[in-house]
């Protein structure tokens, strides 16, 4: 966890899903410009972070990139950056892209961890989510990965859709487990502003399922997967064993340095965080001038770092250090939460319970008295 991680954002998709609020475009006209710009950005950062031990290619849809673009990207990556021998190299994949040829290419390029955006094994739900693949195509893609010997393979799923029944969701989980994934990400459907679903909600055409049903879905999901031996190590993430935990994502949760390349990508080093412009065109144009495409930055105060440590810890099984709770008021609030069954002490750590996970977005603001720099 000491070494930094590297993330590259691929802002291209075949189509834009109605729930997605990540920066991406269903347009390939700027794909080559983006690849050239990422290469320039790599060069500008080549001596700043040292040796990486994780790499995550996300998006968007990284596997939507043509084979030649992927090969060029990975070749340049190895040219400008140094990676530890045991590095975790992850890529997000769409089921429709995972042909036998693409899978062989990903293995040849050094990827040793792959997350497949299945989202559902039910055609009706896939249609609602705006996904381009069918349930049969999802099954075929995951089966190909398994047959090709991709051991560290993960499946991403979405639950909590309007009209979805809990028993249907549990059948989806059962189907996912039949492929023996090393990792499962189970995300509750979030209806974000600015997305197509967000616009539908504003017009009264889409209604979220409500807090009580959200709670039931979450608790049953955790119960189901932990009873099958999976480690519930973060609110939405489950690993078959400790070695299957996503090492790259854990860096975000523990204030380990990371470098983000591509439009809208974030970076963190020391007490500074910065982020790139959220526009492919602007991103490319700035890099052509020899400058970094940074849109904004912030220097985190000790109080802000402490609050983040608590907030991020409340989303993880590792929790946070009890030394982060400083004032007598905070100590009192901590004891209240322990007595309410939201938190529990584990040595010098404070870790969330299942009920605490449900309130992870609210607890740190109540718990930490000194939230401002």
C-alpha positions as CSV (number, residue, x, y, z in Angstrom):
1,X,0.0,0.0,0.0
2,X,3.0,2.3,0.1
3,X,3.6,2.5,-3.7
4,X,1.4,4.7,-5.9
5,X,-1.2,3.6,-8.3
6,X,-1.9,4.7,-11.9
7,X,-5.3,5.3,-13.5
8,X,-6.0,6.1,-17.1
9,X,-9.5,7.2,-18.1
10,X,-10.9,6.1,-21.5
11,X,-13.8,8.5,-22.2
12,X,-15.4,6.4,-25.0
13,X,-18.4,4.1,-25.2
14,X,-20.5,2.5,-27.8
15,X,-23.5,4.1,-26.2
16,X,-24.1,6.2,-23.1
17,X,-26.0,4.3,-20.4
18,X,-28.9,6.3,-18.8
19,X,-27.6,5.9,-15.3
20,X,-23.9,6.7,-15.9
21,X,-22.5,10.0,-14.6
22,X,-18.8,9.2,-15.4
23,X,-17.4,11.4,-18.2
24,X,-17.7,9.5,-21.5
25,X,-18.9,10.1,-25.0
26,X,-20.6,7.7,-27.6
27,X,-18.4,9.2,-30.3
28,X,-15.1,8.0,-31.6
29,X,-14.0,11.0,-33.7
30,X,-11.5,12.2,-31.1
31,X,-10.2,8.7,-30.1
32,X,-6.8,9.1,-31.9
33,X,-6.4,12.7,-30.6
34,X,-7.1,11.3,-27.1
35,X,-4.4,8.6,-27.5
36,X,-1.8,11.1,-28.6
37,X,-2.7,13.5,-25.7
38,X,-2.5,10.7,-23.1
39,X,1.0,9.9,-24.5
40,X,2.0,13.6,-24.0
41,X,0.6,13.6,-20.4
42,X,2.5,10.4,-19.6
43,X,5.7,12.1,-20.6
44,X,5.0,15.2,-18.4
45,X,4.6,13.0,-15.3
46,X,7.3,10.4,-16.0
47,X,9.6,11.2,-13.1
48,X,7.1,12.4,-10.5
49,X,5.6,9.3,-8.8
50,X,8.3,6.7,-8.8
51,X,7.5,3.0,-9.0
52,X,3.8,2.0,-9.4
53,X,2.4,-1.4,-8.3
54,X,-1.2,-1.0,-9.6
55,X,-2.6,0.2,-12.9
56,X,-6.3,0.6,-13.7
57,X,-7.7,1.2,-17.2
58,X,-11.2,2.5,-16.7
59,X,-13.9,4.5,-18.4
60,X,-16.0,4.7,-20.4
61,X,-15.3,1.4,-22.1
62,X,-11.6,0.6,-22.3
63,X,-12.2,-2.6,-24.3
64,X,-14.0,-0.5,-26.9
65,X,-10.6,0.8,-28.0
66,X,-9.3,-0.8,-31.2
67,X,-6.6,-3.4,-30.7
68,X,-3.9,-1.2,-32.1
69,X,-4.8,1.7,-29.7
70,X,-4.6,-0.7,-26.8
71,X,-1.3,-2.0,-27.9
72,X,0.1,1.5,-28.4
73,X,-1.2,2.7,-25.0
74,X,0.4,-0.2,-23.1
75,X,3.7,0.1,-25.0
76,X,4.0,3.8,-24.1
77,X,3.0,3.1,-20.6
78,X,5.9,0.6,-20.2
79,X,8.2,3.1,-21.8
80,X,7.5,6.1,-19.5
81,X,6.7,4.4,-16.2
82,X,8.2,1.8,-14.0
83,X,6.1,-1.0,-12.4
84,X,6.9,-3.4,-9.6
85,X,7.2,-7.1,-10.6
86,X,4.1,-8.0,-8.7
87,X,1.9,-5.2,-10.1
88,X,-1.9,-5.5,-10.4
89,X,-2.9,-4.5,-13.9
90,X,-6.7,-4.1,-14.2
91,X,-9.1,-3.3,-17.1
92,X,-12.8,-2.7,-17.2
93,X,-14.6,-4.7,-20.0
94,X,-17.9,-4.8,-21.7
95,X,-19.3,-8.3,-22.4
96,X,-19.9,-7.5,-26.1
97,X,-16.2,-6.7,-26.6
98,X,-14.8,-9.9,-25.1
99,X,-14.2,-12.0,-28.1
100,X,-11.6,-14.8,-27.9
101,X,-9.2,-12.5,-29.9
102,X,-9.7,-9.6,-27.5
103,X,-9.1,-11.8,-24.4
104,X,-5.9,-13.2,-25.9
105,X,-4.7,-9.6,-26.6
106,X,-5.5,-8.5,-23.0
107,X,-3.4,-11.4,-21.6
108,X,-0.6,-10.6,-24.0
109,X,-0.6,-7.0,-22.9
110,X,-0.1,-8.0,-19.3
111,X,-3.5,-7.5,-17.8
112,X,-4.0,-9.8,-14.9
113,X,-7.3,-8.5,-13.5
114,X,-10.5,-7.8,-15.4
115,X,-13.8,-6.4,-14.3
116,X,-16.7,-7.3,-16.6
117,X,-19.6,-4.8,-16.6
118,X,-22.4,-7.5,-16.7
119,X,-24.8,-5.4,-14.6
120,X,-27.5,-8.1,-14.9
121,X,-28.2,-11.6,-16.2
122,X,-31.8,-10.6,-17.1
123,X,-32.6,-9.2,-20.5
124,X,-35.4,-7.1,-19.2
125,X,-33.1,-5.4,-16.7
126,X,-30.4,-4.9,-19.2
127,X,-32.8,-3.2,-21.5
128,X,-33.9,-0.9,-18.7
129,X,-30.3,0.0,-18.0
130,X,-29.6,0.8,-21.6
131,X,-27.0,-1.9,-22.0
132,X,-26.1,-3.1,-25.5
133,X,-25.4,-6.7,-24.6
134,X,-27.9,-9.5,-23.8
135,X,-27.9,-11.9,-20.9
136,X,-26.6,-14.7,-23.2
137,X,-23.7,-12.5,-24.4
138,X,-22.8,-11.8,-20.7
139,X,-22.7,-15.5,-19.9
140,X,-20.6,-16.2,-23.0
141,X,-18.1,-13.4,-22.2
142,X,-17.6,-14.5,-18.6
143,X,-17.3,-18.2,-19.8
144,X,-14.6,-17.2,-22.3
145,X,-12.6,-15.5,-19.6
146,X,-12.8,-18.5,-17.4
147,X,-11.8,-20.9,-20.2
148,X,-8.9,-18.6,-21.1
149,X,-7.5,-19.0,-17.6
150,X,-8.2,-15.4,-16.4
151,X,-8.2,-16.2,-12.7
152,X,-8.6,-12.7,-11.3
153,X,-11.9,-11.9,-13.0
154,X,-14.6,-9.8,-11.5
155,X,-18.3,-9.2,-12.3
156,X,-20.0,-5.9,-11.8
157,X,-23.7,-5.9,-11.1
158,X,-26.4,-3.3,-10.4
159,X,-29.4,-3.8,-8.1
160,X,-32.3,-1.7,-6.7
161,X,-34.0,-1.0,-10.0
162,X,-37.6,0.1,-10.0
163,X,-39.8,-3.0,-10.1
164,X,-37.0,-5.4,-9.4
165,X,-37.9,-8.1,-6.9
166,X,-35.5,-9.2,-4.2
167,X,-35.8,-12.9,-5.2
168,X,-34.9,-12.0,-8.8
169,X,-31.8,-10.2,-7.6
170,X,-30.7,-13.3,-5.5
171,X,-31.0,-15.5,-8.6
172,X,-28.8,-13.0,-10.4
173,X,-26.2,-13.4,-7.6
174,X,-26.5,-17.1,-7.8
175,X,-25.8,-17.0,-11.5
176,X,-22.8,-14.8,-11.0
177,X,-21.4,-17.2,-8.4
178,X,-21.7,-20.1,-10.8
179,X,-18.8,-18.6,-12.7
180,X,-16.6,-18.6,-9.6
181,X,-15.6,-14.9,-9.9
182,X,-12.7,-13.7,-7.7
183,X,-14.4,-10.4,-7.2
184,X,-18.0,-9.0,-7.2
185,X,-19.0,-5.4,-7.3
186,X,-22.7,-4.9,-6.4
187,X,-23.8,-1.3,-6.9
188,X,-27.1,0.0,-5.9
189,X,-28.7,2.0,-8.7
190,X,-27.9,5.7,-8.2
191,X,-30.0,8.2,-10.1
192,X,-27.6,11.1,-10.5
193,X,-28.4,14.6,-11.7
194,X,-27.6,15.3,-15.3
195,X,-28.0,11.7,-16.4
196,X,-30.9,10.5,-18.5
197,X,-32.4,8.7,-15.5
198,X,-32.0,12.0,-13.5
199,X,-34.0,13.8,-16.1
200,X,-36.6,11.1,-16.0
201,X,-36.9,11.4,-12.2
202,X,-37.4,15.2,-12.4
203,X,-40.2,14.7,-14.9
204,X,-41.8,12.0,-12.7
205,X,-41.2,9.2,-15.1
206,X,-38.8,7.3,-12.8
207,X,-39.2,6.7,-9.1
208,X,-36.4,5.3,-6.9
209,X,-37.3,2.2,-4.8
210,X,-37.1,4.0,-1.4
211,X,-34.9,3.7,1.6
212,X,-36.5,0.7,3.2
213,X,-36.3,-1.4,0.1
214,X,-32.7,-0.2,-0.5
215,X,-31.8,-1.3,3.0
216,X,-33.3,-4.7,2.5
217,X,-31.5,-5.2,-0.8
218,X,-28.2,-4.2,0.7
219,X,-28.4,-6.4,3.8
220,X,-29.6,-9.5,1.9
221,X,-26.8,-9.0,-0.6
222,X,-24.2,-8.9,2.1
223,X,-25.7,-11.9,3.9
224,X,-25.9,-13.9,0.7
225,X,-22.4,-13.3,-0.4
226,X,-20.7,-13.6,3.0
227,X,-22.5,-16.9,3.6
228,X,-20.9,-18.1,0.4
229,X,-17.4,-17.2,1.8
230,X,-16.9,-13.8,0.1
231,X,-15.2,-11.0,2.0
232,X,-17.2,-7.9,2.3
233,X,-14.3,-5.5,2.3
234,X,-16.0,-2.3,1.1
235,X,-19.7,-1.2,0.9
236,X,-20.2,-2.4,-2.7
237,X,-17.3,-4.8,-3.1
238,X,-16.8,-8.5,-2.2
239,X,-13.7,-10.6,-2.7
240,X,-13.4,-14.4,-2.8
241,X,-10.3,-14.1,-0.6
242,X,-8.0,-11.4,0.7
243,X,-5.7,-11.8,-2.4
244,X,-8.7,-10.9,-4.6
245,X,-9.3,-7.5,-3.1
246,X,-8.8,-4.7,-5.7
247,X,-5.4,-3.3,-4.6
248,X,-5.8,-0.2,-6.8
249,X,-9.1,0.9,-5.3
250,X,-7.7,0.4,-1.8
251,X,-5.2,3.2,-2.5
252,X,-8.0,5.7,-2.9
253,X,-9.4,4.7,0.5
254,X,-6.1,5.0,2.4
255,X,-4.6,8.2,1.1
256,X,-1.9,6.4,-0.9
257,X,-0.6,8.5,-3.8
258,X,-2.2,7.9,-7.2
259,X,-1.9,9.5,-10.7
260,X,-4.9,9.9,-12.9
261,X,-4.4,10.5,-16.7
262,X,-7.1,11.4,-19.2
263,X,-10.0,13.9,-19.1
264,X,-11.7,14.2,-15.7
265,X,-9.1,12.0,-14.0
266,X,-8.1,12.8,-10.4
267,X,-4.6,12.6,-8.8
268,X,-3.3,12.7,-5.2
269,X,0.2,13.2,-3.8
270,X,1.2,14.3,-0.4
271,X,-1.4,16.7,0.8
272,X,-2.5,17.8,-2.7
273,X,-5.3,16.6,-5.0
274,X,-5.9,17.8,-8.5
275,X,-8.2,16.9,-11.4
276,X,-8.2,17.2,-15.2
277,X,-10.5,19.1,-17.4
278,X,-13.8,17.3,-18.2
279,X,-13.6,17.7,-22.0
280,X,-11.8,15.5,-24.5
281,X,-11.3,18.5,-26.8
282,X,-10.0,20.8,-24.1
283,X,-7.8,18.1,-22.7
284,X,-6.1,17.5,-26.1
285,X,-5.7,21.2,-26.9
286,X,-4.0,22.0,-23.5
287,X,-1.5,19.1,-23.9
288,X,-0.6,20.3,-27.4
289,X,0.8,23.4,-25.7
290,X,3.0,21.3,-23.4
291,X,1.0,22.1,-20.3
292,X,-0.8,19.8,-17.9
293,X,-4.6,19.7,-18.5
294,X,-5.4,20.5,-14.8
295,X,-8.8,22.1,-14.2
296,X,-8.5,22.5,-10.4
297,X,-6.5,21.5,-7.3
298,X,-6.6,21.7,-3.6
299,X,-4.2,21.4,-0.7
300,X,-5.8,19.4,2.1
301,X,-5.4,20.6,5.7
302,X,-4.7,18.2,8.5
303,X,-8.4,18.5,9.5
304,X,-9.6,17.7,6.0
305,X,-7.3,14.7,5.8
306,X,-8.6,13.5,9.2
307,X,-12.2,13.8,8.1
308,X,-11.4,12.0,4.8
309,X,-9.7,9.2,6.8
310,X,-12.8,8.7,8.9
311,X,-15.2,9.1,5.9
312,X,-13.3,6.6,3.7
313,X,-12.8,4.3,6.6
314,X,-16.5,4.1,7.2
315,X,-16.9,2.6,3.7
316,X,-14.3,-0.2,4.4
317,X,-14.0,-3.2,6.6
318,X,-10.7,-1.7,7.8
319,X,-12.4,1.3,9.4
320,X,-10.2,4.1,10.7
321,X,-7.7,4.7,13.5
322,X,-9.2,5.6,16.9
323,X,-6.5,8.3,17.0
324,X,-8.5,10.2,14.4
325,X,-11.1,10.9,17.0
326,X,-9.6,13.8,18.9
327,X,-12.0,15.9,21.0
328,X,-14.1,14.8,23.9
329,X,-17.3,15.6,21.9
330,X,-16.1,13.2,19.2
331,X,-15.2,10.6,21.7
332,X,-18.8,10.8,23.1
333,X,-20.3,10.6,19.7
334,X,-18.2,7.6,18.9
335,X,-19.4,5.8,22.0
336,X,-23.0,6.6,21.1
337,X,-22.5,5.0,17.7
338,X,-20.9,1.9,19.2
339,X,-23.8,1.5,21.7
340,X,-26.2,1.9,18.8
341,X,-24.5,-0.9,16.9
342,X,-23.3,1.3,14.0
343,X,-19.6,1.0,14.8
344,X,-17.4,-1.4,16.8
345,X,-13.9,-1.3,18.2
346,X,-11.3,-3.7,16.8
347,X,-8.0,-3.1,18.5
348,X,-6.9,0.5,17.7
349,X,-9.3,0.6,14.8
350,X,-13.0,1.6,14.6
351,X,-14.9,-0.4,12.0
352,X,-18.5,-0.1,10.7
353,X,-21.1,-2.8,11.2
354,X,-23.6,-3.7,8.5
355,X,-25.9,-1.0,9.9
356,X,-23.0,1.4,9.9
357,X,-22.3,0.7,6.2
358,X,-25.9,1.8,5.5
359,X,-25.2,5.2,7.0
360,X,-21.6,5.6,5.8
361,X,-22.3,8.8,3.9
362,X,-23.8,10.5,7.0
363,X,-21.8,9.2,10.0
364,X,-18.5,11.1,9.5
365,X,-20.2,14.5,9.3
366,X,-21.8,13.9,12.7
367,X,-18.8,12.1,14.2
368,X,-16.1,14.6,13.3
369,X,-16.5,17.9,15.2
370,X,-13.6,19.7,13.5
371,X,-14.4,19.5,9.8
372,X,-12.9,22.7,8.6
373,X,-9.2,23.6,8.1
